């Protein structure tokens, strides 16, 4: 189980860096900022698909949905931002 959590953190950490770069890019589209805000709102919201009071299972939805949402946003980025991110090593 810890191996999966470590792998998931590695994936999210890299994606979070790419997302942060894309948000600061001058050509960042408005939908990217809105989508990132919605992800943050979901994380901070007391309302979840699966309540956090359920042991272990309550946290799993955050560990699955948030990385998927971040990855989906990154896959929608314009080519210009992706190119600039690759050039900067992110």
Secondary structure by P-SEA (a helix, b strand, c coil): caaaaaaaaaaaaaaaaaaaaaaacccccaaaaaaaaaaaaaaaccccccccccccccccccccaaaaaaaaaaaaccaaaaaaaaaacc
